[in-house]
Amino acid sequence: MVGATGFEPATSCSQSKCSTRLSYAPTCGLNYPHIQTVPQSDSAGASNRLPAAITIKNKIKIMTVPGFTAGRRKPSCYIYSAMSTPAPALEKVNLRRPDIMEAVQAQVLSHYRSQLVERIRANGHVLSAGDLTVKLAKEFGFCYGVERAIDLAYAARKFFPPDKPIYLLGEIIHNPEVNDQIRNMGIQIISPKPTEEELARLHPGDVAIIPAFGTEVATRKRLEERGCVLVDTTCGDVMSVWKRVRQYSKEHVTSIIHGKSWHEETKATSSQARAYGSGHYLVVFTLAETDYVCDYIINGGNKREFLEKFQGAYSEGFDPDQHLQAIGVANQTTMLRGETEEVQNRLKASMIKKYGAGEVDKHFRFFDTICGATQDRQDALQKLLRDPMNLLIVIGGYNSSNTSHLAEMGEAKLPTYFIKNAAKMESDKLICHYDQHDKKEIETRDWLPPGKITVGVTAGASCPNNLIEDTIRRLFELRGISVQELVAAN
C-alpha cells in the first residue's frame, strides 16, 4: 500500500521491503479545486507533478510527499497553512523530521516488533520443538499502508504539543491492540462519521487523523470547514479505487462496488461516486446478490423489491431501471480477488446478453483494484494450505476484512481458529475464537490434538508481529515447552 495524498504510484509495488525508487503520477480523479500543485523535478531530473505547495483558503492541511530510504519508502509529511489575507511565506512543517521519526520508530518498534518472528522468517518460516511444528505463511502481518498510517499517527502525537487535542476518526486500522496503543497516547477516538455533538468538540486548529480506510467526502468537508488540521493516513491503494469511482461518476457510469456496505472503506469509496453530485453506486457483497443484479439487468423486475433488498447499499436517488444501463465495477481493496473477478465476469456476461458483445464497452467497465498486500497474504496462505497441517490459527481483529477472508480460506480446508490474541488459547483443551457466521466468539474444546502435529499460522495486514509472537509462544507453552528451550532449539 503506497501513495501520497492526491497521488498514487505509477508503478505497482506495495511491499515495504522494496527499495526500488518509484515514479509518481497525479491521481487526477482526486483533484480539489482549492488545491494547487506545481511541477518539481526529482533527483534524476525527470519532471513529476509533485506538490511543492498546497494553498487552502482559511484552512490548514497535512499531506504527504513521497520520499525514500534504503529498504523502506518513507513519505514525508508536511503541514501547509495559508490565509485568505496577505501573509508571509507559506509555513511548512515536516512531520517526517529526523528527530521526530527517530522517536517514532523507536516507539513503534518497542510496541510491535518481534525478534522471534524475525528468527522464524530467517529459518524458512518454520519453528519446531518437541512434537510441535509451527509453519508461518510467507506473507503476513503489517503491510506498508498500515505501517504508514501508524507512523503518521505516532508522528502527529510527537509533533504537536501535549495539550493539543488530537482526534482519530474511528480506528486507525482494524486491530484492537493497536487502537488501544493509540488511545493510550492521548489521541481521542471519535466516530468515523462524527455526530453533531462530536463535531461541536472540534475547534479550529484541532488535529483530526483520517484512518487508513479514508473517510467520506462529506465528513472531510465538515472537518475542513471547522478549521481542523487533517493528518491524512488514507492508503494509496484505497485512493486508487477512489480515482476510478470518480471517473465513472464523470462519465455517468454507475459504480458497482464489490464490498461490505457497512465497512469504513466502502463507505468512503461509495461517497466518491457522489463527489460531483450526479453519480450513483450500488454495493454488492455476495455472488448471490451479484446474480440478482444480473437477472435484473437482463430481465428487469420489481423495483421496490430490488431497493428493499439493497437498502443502505445504494446512492440517494438510485433507480435500477435507469442506473444499471452503464456500470463500472470497483471493489473494497481487501476482498478476495477470485470473488471480485467472478463478480466482474457475471456482470459483464449480463451486459453482453442484454446489449450484445459489440456494444458491451459502452455499458461495462472494470479495473483491477485489489490491494497488492491483501493479495500477497491470500496467495501465501493458499500455498501454505497445500502443506499437510492439523489446524490453522488466523490472528487479527474480528472486524478486519482482509483477516476474515484469510479465515474463510482456512475454514474451507481444515480446522481454523480466528483469534484476536494469544489469550484466547485458554488451554490445550479450550480455545475461544470468532465465528464469522454467527458474528460472535465461541468456545471449542479439545482443539489442540495430542501427539506430533503441525500448526499453520497467518495474520492479517493489520496485525503486528508482537501478537504473532505471543500466539506462537503460547502454542509451545501449551505443549510444555518454555520460551528459553524454544529459542535454544532453533
N, C-alpha and C positions, 0 to 999 in steps of 0.2 A: 504494500500500500504506500504509494508515494504521491506527492503533489503539493503545490502551494496554493494558497487561497487565490482563486481565479486562474490557476494554471494547472496543467496536467503533464505528465511525462510524455514526450514524443516517442520514446522507445519503451518497450514492455519489459520492465524489470521490477519486481515487487519485493525482492528479498533483501534484508538488511545486510547480508554478507557480501552482496555485490559491490565491488569497488569501481565499476566502470562509470565514467562520467557520462551522465545523460544530458541530452539536449531537451529543452523545454519549449512548448508551444502554448500560446494563449488559448484558454477554453472560451471561445467566442460566445458560446451559449450562456455564459455566466456573467456577461458584462453588466455593469451597473452604470446608469447614465451619469452619476456624480463621481465616478472614479476615473482618473486619468492615468494612463501609463505612457512612458516614454521609452524608446529603444535604448538598450545598452549593448555593449559587446562583451563577450566572455573572454577568458584568458587566451583562447585560441584565435580570437579576432572575429569569430562568427557573430553576426548580428542576431540577437534574440530580443523578443519584445518582453523584457523583464521589467517589473515595476520599480522605477527609481524613486517615485514619489506618488503618494496617493492623497488626493485632496478631497475631503468630505466636509461639506458645509456644516459648521456648528457641531461636528461630531469628532470623536476620537475612535480610531480603529486599529486593531492589531492584525497584521497579516504576515505571511511567511514568504521568504525569498530563498530559492534553492542555494545550498552551499554544500560542500562535500569535505569529508575527511577520509583517511585511509580505512577501508573496510566497512565504513558505515556512512550513509548520507545524513547530513545534519543540516536541515534547512534553518536558516537564520530567522529570527522573529523580531519584527520591528513595530514600534508604536509611531503612528504619524498623526499629528494634530494640526488642524488649520481652522481659522475662524473666518467668518464672513467679512469682518472688518480688516483693514490693513494690519499686518502683524509682521514680526521679524521672520527670519528664515525658518523654514519648516523644521520642527523639532523631530529628532529621530532617536529612539532608544532601542538598543538591541537586546532582546531577551536571551539571545544566544551568546551573550558576552562571556568570554572565557572564565571569568571569576564566578559568574552565575552558574554556567554549565558544569564547571568543576564540582561545585557543591551539589548540583542536581544529580550528576552522575554518581557521586559517592552515595547520596541518599537513596537513589533508585536501586543501585547495586545492593546496598545493605538490606533493602526491603524485599527484593525479588530474585537475586542471583542464587544459583545453586552450584557449588563445586562438584557435588555428587552427580548431578545431571550432566555436567560438562565431562566428567570422567566416563560416564556411560556412553555418551556420544562418541568420545575418542576411542572407546572399546568396542566399536561396531554396533552400538545401541543395544548391547546385551549385558546383563548382570546376573551372575549365578552364584549361589551359595547353598550348601546342603542339598535338599531335594527341590529347591525352588529356582526357577529361571524366569527373569523378567525381560521381556522384549519391548523396547521403546520404539515407537514409529519414527521413521527417518525425519519427518517434519512434524513439529508440534509446538504448542505454546505461542507466546507473543509474536505477532507479525510486526512489520515496520510501522504500519499505521497506528497500531496500539502503542508501540514504544514512543512514537512521536507525540501522540495525544497525552500520554503520561508525562513525558518530558516537559511539554509546554505548560501543563497544569502545575507541576512542581516549580518550573521556572517562574511562573506568574507569582506564586507564593513567595519565592525568594526575592523577586524584584520589587514588588510593591510593599509598602510599609506594613507592619503587623496590624495596624489599626485600619487599614484599607479593606473595606468589605469586598470579598470575592465570592461570587455565586456560580454554581455549576448547574446547567440545565439538565436535570435528571442524573443519569450515571455517566461517568466518563467513558466506561466500557461496561460490558455485562459480566462483571465479576465482583461478588460481594466483598471479598478480601481487599481488592484494590480500592473500591469505593470507600471502604472503612478507613483505609490509609489516607485517602484524600480528605475525608471528613475530619480525621484526627489532626490534620494540618491547619484546621480553622477555615476551610473552604465550606461554605454553606450550600447544601443541595436543595434546589427548588424543583418544581415540576418541569418536565421537558417543554410543556406549553404552559407558562406561568399563568396563574389565576390573577384576577384583578387585585386581590389582596397582596399577592406576592409581588406584583409589579409596583404596587404602591410603596413597597420597601426599598425599591431601587432608586437611587439618586444619581444625578449627573456625576460622572467620574467613577462610579462604582464599576467593578470589574465583573463581566459575565463570561464564563467559559462555555463555548459551544462544544459539545462532545464529539467523539469520532464519528457518530452516526449522522452528524449535521443537525439542522433544525429547520422548522417550517419557515417559508418565506415571510409569512405574516408575523411570526414570533421575532425573527431577526429585525424586521422593520420596526416593531414596537420597542425593542431594546435600543435601536439606534435613535429613535425619537426621544427616548428618555435620557439620551446622552451617555449611555454606558460605554465603557471600554470593552471591546469584544476581543477575546482570545479565541480564535477560531481553530479548533483542532480537527475539523472535518477531514476524513480520509480522502485522499486524492482519487481512489477508485470510486468512491461514492459520488464525488463531483463529476467524474466522467459519465456516470449514469445521468446525473442532472443535466449535463450538456445535451445528451441525446434526447431526453424528455422535452427540454425546452425547444429543441429543434423540431421535434414532432409538433409541438404546440404552434410554432410559427407557420408550419405547413398545413395546419388544420387536420392533423392526423391524431387520432385518439391513442393515448398510451395505454397499452395493456401491460400491467406490471405484475410479473410473477413474484409474489412475496406474501408476507403476512401483514394484513392491513393495519394491525394493531402495533406493529413494530415501529420504533422511532425512525429508523432509516427509511422505511417505506412511506411513512407519513411525510417525512422531509422530501422524499423524491416525488411523491404524488403532488405535493404543493407546487413543485416546479412546473407542472403541467398547466397550472393556473396563473403562473407568474405574469403572463401577458394579458390575462383577463378573459381569453376566449378558448383556451384549450380544455380538453377533457381527459379523464383517466378512468380505468376500471382495474381493480386489483383482483387477480385470481390466485388462489392458494394451492389447490389440488388439481390433479388431472381430471377428476370428475367435474369440477367447476369449469375447467377448460372445455370439456366436451359439451357441457350445457351451453356455453357461449358459442361454440362452433355450430351446434344444432340451430341456435337462434339466428346466426349469420346466414345459414343455408335456407332454413325453412320459416324463419320468423317465429312468432309465438305470442304468449301472453305477457305484455309489457309490465303489467302490475306484478305478476308473479316473479318476473326477472328482477325488478327493482327490490322486491321484498327479499329475494334470495341473497342479493348482494348488498343489502342495506349496510351503510357505513363504509363501503368499499368502492364508491364511485364519486365523481365530482358533482358539485351542485349543478343542476340543470341537465345532467346526463340523460340522454334518450337513446335506448338501444336500437330503436328503429332508424335513427339518424346517425348516431355516432359510432356505429360499427361498420360503416361503409369503407373507411380508410383507417387502418390500425397499424401501430408500430409496437413491437414487443421490447420491453425493458425488464429489469429484474432487480430485486434486492440482492446485493452482491454476495450474500452468504448462503444462497440457496444451492441445492445440488445441481451441478452442471447438467447431468443427464436428464434431470426432470425439466429444467428450463429449456433444454434443447427439444424435449418432447412437446412442451407447451408451444414452442415456436413451430414445430413441424405440423402439429394438429391445426393450429390457427392458419398456417399457410395453406394447408390442404383444403380447408374450408373456403378460403378465398378463391382458390383455383376452381373448386367445384361451383362456387357462386358466380364468378366473373370470367373464368377461363384462364388458361396458362398464359396466353398472350397479353392479358390485362392485369396480371397479378401484381406487377410492380407499381401500378397506380393505387393499389389497395392494401399492400402489405410491406412493412419494413421490419428489419431485425438487425441488431448488432450485439456481439458478444460482450457482455459487461459483468461477467462473473469475476470476482476478485481473485487475483493470482494466488495469494496466500491461502485463501479458502480452498482453492482447487488443489494446491500443493499438499495440504493436510489431508484432503479426501483421497488423493492419489496414493499418498504414503500409507494411509490406513488400508486402502484396498490391497496394496502389496503385502502389508503385514498380515492381513487376514488369509492370505494364501498359505501361511506357515501353520503347522499344527500347534494349536493352543487350546488350553482348557477353558479360559474365560478372558474377557476384556474389561479393563477399567477405563472409563472415559471421565476426565476431570474438567470441570468448568462450571460457570454459572448456569443455573437452571433456565434462565431467560436468554441465554446466549444462543442465537440462531445457528451459527456455524458449529457450535459444540453439539447441539441437539441433532444435527444431521450426521455427525460422526457416530453418535449413539445409535441412530437409526441404522446406519451401515453395519455396525457391530451386531445389533439385535437380529439382523437378517441371517447371520452366520453362526453365532454361538452365544452362550450366556454372557450378557453385557450389563455392567452396573455403572450408571451415570451418577457420579458423586461430586459434590462441590468442594470437599476437602477430606483429608485423611481421617478425621474424627468420625466420619460416617461408617468406617470399618470398625465397629464396636468390638468385635472379637472374630475368631475364625468361624464362629457359629452364627454370627448375626451381622448383617450389613443393612444400613438404611440408605436407600438410593431413590432417584427420581424416576417416576413412571410418567412418561410423556403422554400416554393415552388418557390417564386419569388426572394428569396435571397436579400430582402431589407426590410427596415422599412415601415410600412403602418399605416394609421390612422383609428381608428374605433370610431364612435360616439355612444353616449348613451350606453356605455359598462357596466356601473355600475347600475344595476336595483334599482329602489326605493323600499321602504318597508323593511321588515325583510329579510335579506339574509345571506348566509354562503359562505365565500370565502376560497378556499383552497390555500395554499402557499407551494411551494417547491423551492429548489435551487440546482444547480449542484455542483459537488465536487470541483470546482474552485471558488465558490462564498463565500466571507467572511460574517460572521454574521452581521457585521455592515450594509451591504447592505440589508440584510433580515430585520433588524430592521427598516431601512429607509422606506422600502416598506410597512411594517405593520403600521408604524406611519402614512404614507401618506394615507392609506386606511381609517383609522379612522378620519383623518383630513378632508377628503372629505365628511365625514358624520357629520362634525361639532363637533367632539369630540377631545378635547385638550389632549396633552400628559399627563398633570397633572391629568386630570379626568381618563384617561386610566389606569395609574399606581394605582391611588387611588381605582378604582373599582375592581382591581384584587390584 
